[in-house]
Amino acid sequence: MGDILREIDEELKQERYLQLWKKYRNHATAVVVVVILGLGAVYGWNEYQENRRLEASNRYAEAQALAARGQADEAAALFANLAEEGPQGYTVIARLRRAALRADKGDVAGAVAGYDAIAADSSVDREVRDMATLLAVLRGMELPGADAGALAARIEPLDTPRGPWRHSAREMKALLAQMAGDAARAKKLYAELADDVDAPPGIRARAAEMLAVLGG
């Protein structure tokens, strides 16, 4: 799993920040979904006999196709079935995709609850649980009355020197600092990311752009 699993006037600045946040929030979600999609094949290949893997793979592909065609309810039903009856790896992936579909349909609270359930499930690999925490916090920002401080505290443990999600966690912490009105902390975090040669290029580029927007 480690190998597999290794983002002028003050009013104008705020408006630009909001536009960037909407843009990059969707990008971050898309990137995580790509990671999620890749997990299924690995789990299936390593842990289950070929016939069961192929059956689960076909059902998962069918659910993905339904979701791509906008048939969210049908896709959610298939993901729910996989989450209950599929091999362990496909179960986790189906749970993640089911939560994503809830968010797509406007049920953000339901999506957060789904991600939280995965993050709290000790039978799930740590890297995936941490990813679920990131997704829960990402979507949690959209909830009315979201507490930026509490959300930041949730992902603080992921921002460790060797944590596989450390750069994503730090980018999210910067967004939360901005959300809380702490521009100085946001600038500091963005500057750290922009200067971090180990950070993914996309995250470094976003951090540099956000730093420029904030006047850093």
N, C-alpha and C positions, 0 to 999 in steps of 0.2 A: 504493500500500500504506500510506503514512504516514497518509492520511486515514482509511483503514479501521481501522487498528490503534491510532489515538490514542483488598489484604485484612488477730472472727473469727480463726479458727485457721489456721495455715499449711497444715494438711492439707486443710481445707475450701477454702482458696484454690486449692490444687493440683488438687483434685477438680473445682472449677468451671472451672479453666483447661482441664483435659482435656476436659470436656464441650463447652466453647466451641470448642476446637481441632477436635474431631470435627465439630461443626456447621459451622464456617466452612471447614474443609478441603473438605467436600463442596460448599459454596456456591461456593468459589473455583474448584473443578473445573468446576462447572456453568456458571459465567460464561465460563470459557475455552472450553468446548465450544460455547457460543453464538457466540463469536467465530469459532471454527473453522468452524462451519456456514455462517457468512456469507461465508467466503472463497471457497468453491467457485464460487458464481455469478459473482463478480467475475473470478476467473481465467478461467473459461470464456468469459465475455462478451468480455473484452478480448483474448484470445490465440488463440482457435481458431474455426474455421468453425462455423456454426450446427449443421450435422448432427452433427459430432463432439461438440460441446458438449451437445447434447440427449441423445445416446446416453450420454455419461458421467453427465449429470445424472440420467437415469432409473436407471442402475445404482446411482448413489450413493443415490438416494431409496429404492431397493429394499433396499439394505443397511441404511439407517437404519431402515426399517420392520421388518426382521428383528430388528435390535438392540432396538427398542422392544418387540417381542413376546417378548423373552427368548431368541431363537434366535441366541445369541452365536456358535456355531461357523459357522453358515451366513453370518451377517453378516461374520464375520472372513474367510471365504473370498472373499466378494465384494469386501471392502476390499482384500484381498491382490491380487486380480486387477486392481483399479483402480490399485493402487500400482505394479503392473508394467506395465500396458498403457494406462492412462488418460492424458489430457492432463496437462501438468505440474502445473497447479493442483490438479486432482482427485487426482493422485498424492500430493501433499503432504498434502492433507486426509485421504485414505484411510490414509496412514501414521500420522497423528495418531490417527485413530479406531481403527485396529487396535491401537495401543499402549494406548489407553483401555480397549478391550475386554479386553486381557490383564490389566490391573489389576482390572477388574470381576470377572474369573474367578479372581482370587487370585494371578496371576502378576505380582507387583509388580516383581520383578527383570527380567522380560521387558519390562514396560512401560517401565521406566527405560532399558533398552538401546535400545528403539525410539525414545524421545524423544532419547536421546543421539546416535543415528545421524542424526536430522534436524538436531539442533543442529550437528553436525560437517559437514553437507553444504553445501559452498560454492555449489552450484547453487540452493539455496533462499534466498528473500529473507531479509535480516537480521532483520526484525521477527518473522518466523515462527520463525527459528532461535532467537531470544532467548526467544520464547514456549515453544518446546520445552525450552529450558534450565530455565525456571521450572517446567514440568510435571515434568521429570526430578527436580528438587530437591524439589518437592512430594511426589512419590511416594517419593523416596529417603528421606524422613523416616520412612517406614513400615518400612524394611528393618532387620532385626536388626543391632545394632551400628553404626547410622548415625552418622557423624562430623559433628556439627553444625557444627564449625569449617570442615571441608572443604566442606560444602554451602553455607555462607554465603559462602565465598570464590568459589564458582562464580557466584553471582548478584551479587556486589559490583560487577562492571563494568556491570550493568544499572541500578544506582542512581546515575544521573548527572542533572544539572540538567534536561536536556531529553529524557531517555530515555523512550520511550513506555510502558515497563513499570516506571518507577522507583517508583511507589507500591506496586505489587504486590510488587516486589523488596524494598522496605523493610519491608512488612508481613511478608513471609516471613522476613526477617532478624530481626525482632523475635521471631517464633515460634521460630526457631533459637536465639536468645539464651536464651529461656526454657527451651528443650529442654536447653541446655548448663548451666543453672543460674545464668546471669548475669542476675539480675532487674534490676539497675541499668541494664544496657544495653537490656534489653527495654523498661523504662519510658521510657528516653530516646527510643527509636525510636517507640514508640507515641505519646508526647507530640508528637513532630515531626509525625507523621501526623495526629493529632487537630487540630493547629493549622494544618495546611497547607490553605489555602483552595483550592488547585488540585487537591487530591486528590479522587477520586470520593467522593460522599456515603457510599456503603456502606463504603468503607475507613475513612473518618473515624469513622463510627459504631462500627465494630468496634474501632478503635484506642482510642476513648474508653472503651468497655465493658471492654476488656482492661486498660486502664490502671487503671480502678476496681477490677477484680478483684485486680490486683497491688498495690493500695494507693498508686497514684501520685497 
